[in-house]
Structures are given as structure tokens and as C-alpha cells.
Amino acid sequence: MSTLPANATSDVSPDVAAIDVAVVDAALERELAAVVATEAALLDAARWDDWLALWTDDARYWVPLSGTAQPDDARGQCLADEDRLLLALRVERLKHPRAHSLKPRVECQHVLQPSRVERCAGAEAVLRTPFLYVEAQGAHELMLAGSARHRLARSGTGWKMREKRIDLLNAARPLPAVQLFI
């Protein structure tokens, strides 16, 4: 069972009956966490098209420059702020055999802590998952730590990702280019 921190707030509209996160049933919690784990496994296996299929049409992949200090509604500086079209363009670049920035081959590994359901209301759920991300290219390795917040939406085929927000630890520090998706 998940618990909601005492200082947490809900931005769910009042006309949607919210499920008390303290009583989200274990089966639903596993189902939601499986979406996050599946996403990481698809990225690690470079299954880009399958990964893209996990997203809704109104998708947003966001890495705010200020990390957790940047509110959700702030459209300030960011390391990435991509809708579904931009995600699809990046996937096409990643698959292109002549993408010179991907030579030598780039690989990644997501190490996830257990996801915590923060909110579950109607056909939407929000999970937070602390992670370590390692990206390797030739002799170079990049390791990032942070927390991912997935906003999931129930569809006719299961849960899809509407938003993924990455809050990096020490987000404002200078970073080298991140080639893949955190």
C-alpha cells in the first residue's frame, strides 16, 4: 500500500472522484509500477518504437533545469521539454544509421527504486520513482541521479504515459550531452 505525504496536495479537478492513495489496492499499484518498469526496460533495450507507443498523443517529456525547485506550471529553462512530435523525431534520429553523435554506440541502464503512487483519480495516476541513470558511449560514462514523475492515463489498451518529468539531483550543474532518454 502507498501512503501520501502529509504535505502533499492534489491538483485533480473536484468533479473526478479521487482514490485515497492510502487505500490504492496492491494489484493496481503493481500495474502502475509495471508501466514505469516497462518503460525503463524498453529504453535500456533500445526498443524506441515500442517505447514511443507507451505515450499518449498529448505527451510531454520534461527535464526542468531547476529540478524539484521548478513548479509544474513554470515554463522556464529546461534541459528538455518535448511533446509527442519531438519525441518521435528523436526516436527517428536514434534509429538512423548515420547519426554520427551515436558512434560509437550509446547504451543506457536505468536502475529504479520502487515507484510510489502519489495520486490516483479516475483515469489518471501519478507515480514518483527515484532512479540512477547510466549512459555509456565508448570509454565515456555519464551517471545521473534523480526522481521521475510519471503521469499515467488509462486508455482502452491499458495505461499510457501522458507526462514524464525528470527532476535531476543537482540539476543546474553543467552536464555533457545526454544522447538517450533519462
N, C-alpha and C positions, 0 to 999 in steps of 0.2 A: 504494500500500500504506500502511496505517496502522501506527503504532507505539504501543505502550502505554508511558507514562512509567514509569521505573524504580521510582518510589514508589507506583504505583497498586496497589490491592488489588481483589480480586474477591469479591463477596458472592453469587456463584452457588452454588447447592447442589452438593455434591460428586457427586450422582448424575447430574448433567447434564454431558455431555462438552462442555467449553468449546473453542471455536475460538480458537487463538492469534491474537490481534489482529494480530500482526506478519505473519501469513500469510492474512488475510482477502482473498479474491480481489477483484480490481478490479471485476468485474461486480456482486458482492454489495455492495461499498462504494458504488458508483453507485446501486444500487437503494435502499439505505437512505437515502442523501443525498437522493434524489429525493422521498422521503416528506416530509422536512423542507422542501425547496424547494416542494413542492406545498402543504403546509400554509400557508406564508407567502403564496404566490400566492393561495390561496383567501381568506385573511384580507384581503389587500390589495384584492381584488375584491369584498369584502363578500358572498361566497357562503357564508353562515352554515350552511345545511343541509348543503352538501357538506363543509364543514369539520367539522361535528359528526359526520358519517358516518365520519371518519377515526379516531374514538376507539373504544376497547373499552368494554364495559359497566362495567368496574371502573376507569374513567378517573379520573385525578387531575391537575388543573391547579394548580400550586403556585408562589407567589412569596413565599419566606421573607423576613421583614423584615431578617434579618442577612446575607442573601446567602450567599456561599460559606462564611462562618463558621458557618452553622447546619447541623448534621448532618442526614442524611436522616431519621433516626428521631425528630428533635425536632418536637414539635407545638406549638412556641411561637408567638409573634406572627408574623403574616404579612400581606402585602398582599392575598393571595388564596389560598384553599385550597378548591377546588371539585371535587366529584365530577361524574359524568355528568348527574345530575338538575339540579344547579345550572348546569352549562354549558348544558343545554337551556333552562332558564328565562332565562338571559342572552341566548341566541340569540333567543328569542321576544320579549324586550324590544327587542333591536336591530332586529327586523323590524317592530315595532309603529309605525304611522304617527303616533301621538300621544305618543311618548316624547319629552317636552319637553327632556330633557337632551341629546338628539341633534339639536337645532335650534340654529344651522344645522348642516347635515350634517357628520358626522365621517368623516374618511378617515384611512387609515394606510398606511405604507410600511415594510416590513421589508427591511433591507439585511443580507444574510448573508455571513459569511466561509465558506470551505469547512468542511463538517462533518467531524469526526474520530470514527471508531469507537473507543470506549473498551472495549467488551466485546461479544462476540457468543457466545452459548451456546445451543445448541439452537434453540428458537423465540423467543428474546429477544435484542435488541440494544440497546446504549446508545450514543448519539451525543452529542457536545458541539459546539455551534455558536455561536461569537461573533457578535454582531449589533449593529446600530443600529436603533432603532425610532423612527419619527416619526409623531406623531398630530397632525392639523390639524383645527381647527374654527373657521371664520370666520377672524379675524385672529390667532388664538392657535395656537401650535405648541408641542408638547412633544417633546423628544428624550431618549431613554433608551438607554444602552449596557449591555451585559452579555453573559451567556452562557446559552444554552438547553441543557438536557439533556433529550433525548427518550429515553424508554424505550419501545421498539417491541416488539410481539408479532406473530408470524406467525399469520395466520388463513387460512381457506380461500380468501379472496379477495386475499391479499397481506399487507402489513404494516399494522398499525394502531397508533395511539398509546395506550399504557397510562398513561404519565405524561409530563407536561411540567413541568420545574422551571426557573424563571427566576431566575437569580442576577444581580441588577442591580448595576452599578458604583455604589458609594456608596449602597447600598440603604436605609440608615436615615435618609437626609435627608428632610425634608418634601417630599412630592410632591402636585401637584394631582391631581384625579380623573382616572384613566385610563379612558376610556369603552369602548375596544375590548379585544381580547386581544393581549397582547405576544407 
